[in-house]
Amino acid sequence: MKSSLQLVVIGAGPGGYAAAFLAADLGMEVAIIEKEPNPGGVCLYRGCIPSKAFLHVAKIISEAKHAQAFGIEYNEPKIDINKLRDWKKSVVSKLTGGLGQLARARKIRYIQGEASFVSSDTLKVTRTDGSIEELSFQKAILATGSRPAVIPNLPASPDIWDSSRALDLETIPENLLVVGGGYIGMELGTVYHALGSKVSAVEMTPGLLPGADRDLTDVLYKRVKGLFTKIMLETRVIKMETIKSGITVTFADKEGKEFKEDYNKVLVSIGRRPNSENIGLQNTKVKITSPGFVEINDQRQTADPSIYAIGDIAGNPMLAHKASHEGRVAVEAISGKRVAFEPQAIPAVVFTDPEIAWCGLTEIDAAKEGREVRVVKFPWAASGRALTIDRTEGLTKLIIDPKTQRILGMGIVGDGAGEMIAEGVVAIEMGAVAQDLKLSIHPHPTLSETIMEAAESFFGHSTHIYKPKK
C-alpha cells in the first residue's frame, strides 16, 4: 500500500505537533507518525508535564513544613502513592487526549507506529499492529526527540532508574542517589526528598547545574545542601554493583580517592541523546554531527532539501518551547515564507525549590566571549513581597551593555522565577534598554518589582537598596 502527502511529521512531541497543527491550519495535507496513541511526546508522557505535577506536590509538602515559621503546624503528610500516581496519569491523559482531539479536528492523518526513510521522498511505516505501509511525501519534518543518556557498563538492575522510570513512581525508596547535578536530577531529587526519601547527589563538575551562572545556582545549593543527605561535587561514579538491598556505588573524589556507598535506588540523570539512529537517515542526504544531532540551516532545513529537523534532534538547548518555535519556523519556510530561527533569548527554567530561570546572555557566556557587560542585581531580602512569603533567598539580575544600556540577559532565582523570566525574553527580543524596564510601572507588592528595581540600580537609585552609581 502506498500513498503520498504534502508534509509528514515524524514524532509528535511539542515540536512535532506544533508543526503539524500549523501546517494543517495553512491548508497542507499532513500526517503525523508517532508511537504513542496521541500527540505529546516525551515531554507530556514521560518528561516536563509529569515531573511538574510531582514538583507541585513536593512544593505543597515543603510549604506545609515551612509554615511552622509562621506559627502554623500540620501533621506529617500521609502519602497515597497509588492515588498520586493516578493523578499524574490523569493529567497526562487529559493533555494528550486533548491534543488527539485537536489533531482530528484539523483532519491530520495520525499514524501510530514507527518510520524509517527509504529515500528522500519515501518512508517505510511500521504500524503498532504490525502492518507496513510505504508513504511518499513532498516534505518531511524530523521531530524524533531524545532519550536519556546512559553510563556504559552498568549492571542490568531494576534498582537503577533513568528519568522516565523515576517518573513512574513505583516506590519511594529509603535511600536514593541522583547521578548528575543537572536540572533533571535536581528536580527529581527534590520530588523524592519531599516524598520521604533520603536523597544524595553526585556531580562531576565543581557545581550544580553546569552552564548556569554561579550566583544563581549558589542559592539552590545552599538550600538543597540542607535538605539532601549528601551532595558530592567534583566526584565521579566509578562502578555500580547489585546487592540484595539495592546498589553499591563506588565513587572517586577530585583527588582520585575511592569510596563506596549503598543505596536502595540510583537515578542516572546525566543528560539526553538525540534519536537520530535507526530511522534510515543513511538513505537520505541528511548529515549527522557529533553527538548525533542533525545538521540544519536557519530555516531548520537539513542537507536534504526535502527534510527538515526540529527539537532535540536539531541541537541544544533541548527544550520543549525551543522545539515548538522551530516547528513553526520550519512549516513557514516550507510554505514559502521568508523566515529564520534566530531568537535572541531562549528561556531556561529549572523547577526546583527555589526555581532558577535565565535568558539571553549569561555572565559565563559574556566571559567566554570577552564581552564587556555590566551586571546589576536586586536581592530579594529587600523585597516586601519576598518577606511576606518568607522567601528572601532570591535574586534578580540584569546583564546590560554598558554603552547602549541594552538588556542582554536576565537571571532569576527564587519562588516563581519561571513565570517571571518571560519579561526578560520580551525585553531582550524587543531591544529594550535599562530605562525601559525602569520606567515600566510594576505592581506592588510583587516579586516582579525586583526586575524594575534591578534596572533602577543600573542608574544608582533603586528605591529599596542603596547602591549609588560609581
PyMOL commands that set and color helices and strands:
alter all, ss='L'
color gray80, all
select helices_A, chain A and resi 14-25+41-46+48-70+81-105+163-166+183-195+214-227+281-283+311-314+320-334+363-369+380-382+384-388+417-429+434-439+449-458
alter helices_A, ss='H'
color red, helices_A
select strands_A, chain A and resi 2-10+30-34+109-119+122-127+132-142+146-148+160-161+175-179+198-203+230-233+236-243+246-252+258-263+265-268+272-274+288-289+293-294+307-309+348-350+355-360+374-379+395-400+407-414
alter strands_A, ss='S'
color yellow, strands_A
deselect
rebuild
show_as cartoon
